[in-house]
C-alpha cells in the first residue's frame, strides 16, 4: 500500500510540476509544491525534527538539492549572465549579428545561432553560459530577419544539447560521466557517433527551419517588447572582429584549461571574456553599470529557477518508489543496449537531468552489463546519447532557465518546438545508434 501511494506520488508530482510549468506558474512555487506532493504520498517526514535519525525528510532533502546547485554553479551563472549583458550593452552582439547577416544573408540567421551554440558547447563551455552568451546575438538576428522570437530557445537548445553535447569528443559532463564506470574515453564509439550527430544536425535543422517557415506563413513575425535593447546601425557599432574576440577568448581559455581546472576553467574563461569586452569597448558602453546590475539580477532569477527544479529531483530520489523504478529500469529484459537506453532516459526524465540519469543508472548498469560482455564503447555512446532525450521535459533546469529567465518566453508558446528538437530528435538518434552498434 505504501509503495503504491509512493509511486502515485512520484508520478503525480512529476505531472504536477510539468503542468504547472507549462501553465506559467513560477517554478519557485511549482517546484516545492510538486516535491511536497511526492513527500506526502511517499510517507516522508516533512520537517527534520519529525524524521528519525538517518531518515530523509522533505525540507532537508529539497534544500540540499536547492542549495547544492547554487553552491556549485552560482559564480558561473553570475559571470555568464554578466558576459551576455555587457556584450549586449556595448553593441558587440549587434555588431556580430550585422556581420553575419552581411556575409550569410538573413536567410541563414537561424543557422548562425545554431552554429554558434554548437561550437561553444563542443568547445566545453557550459550549456547555461552558452545560452547567456548567444541570446543577445540571437535576439538581434531574429529581429533583423523578422522571425518569431518564440523559436529562439529552440534554436539555442538544438545547437547546445543535441548533436554536440553527447557526441564523441565532447568535453561536456554528459560525455564524461560514463568514463568513470566503463573505463572508456571521450571518443568511445566515435564512428557511430559521427553518423548519429550528422543525422541529428541535418534532420533537426531541417525541422527547425520548417517550423519557423510555417509560423511565418501564418503571419507570425518578430514581436517588439518594451525592454528590448535598441539595435544600433552599422555606423555606430564596434568592429565585428574585435567584438568576436571575447567569445573566442571564452572558448579558447575554457578548452585550454578544461582538463586541468575542470569546471573552474569556466570561471577563468568567463572572467577573461567579461574583462576583455569591457576593455575593448570601454568608450562605447551605453550603461555599463546597468548592464552589470541587469546581468546579476538575471543570473539570480535563472539559478533560482534551476535550483527549484533540482530540489524537486532531490526529493524524488529520496522517495521510496524511486528506488523501485530504478531497479525496474535497470533490470529490463531484452538486449542490453536497449535496456540501458531506456533506463537512462526514464531516470533522466524523472530527475530532469541528463547527468542525473547517468549517475544513478550507471553504478548499477555498468558492472552488470560489462560482466555480460557488452562492448563498453557502445554502451558509453548509447548512454550518453539517451541521457540527452527525456531530460529535456518541461521541468528540466536548462529548459526552464533558457525559456523563461534568459529569453523571456512562455512554455506555452516556446516549449513545443524545443521539445521536437531536444526530445524527439535525440530519441531517433538513440534508435539509430543502437541499430548501428547491433549491426
Secondary structure, DSSP 8 states (H G I E B T S, - for coil): -HHHHHHHHHHHHHHHHHHHHHTT--HHHHHHHHHHHHHHHTT-BSSGGGS-TT--BHHHHHHHHHHHHHHHHHHHHHHHHHHHHHHHHTTHHHHHHHHHHHHH-GGGHHHHHHHHHHHHHHTT--HHHHHHHHHHHHHHHHHHHT--GGGHHHHHHHHHHTTTTTSTT--SHHHHHHHHHH---TTTTHHHHHHHHHHHHHHHHHHHHHHHHHHHHTT------TT------GGGS--HHHHHHHHHHHHHHHHHHHHHHTTHHHHHHHHHHHHHHHHHTGGG-S-HHHHHHHHHHHHHHHHHHHHHHHHHHHHHHHSHHHHHHHHHHTT--S-HHHHHHHHHHHHHHHHT-HHHHHHHHHHHHHHHHHHTT--HHHHHHHHHHHHTTGGGSTT-HHHHIIIIIIT---HHHHHHHHHIIIIIHHHHHHHHHHHHHH-
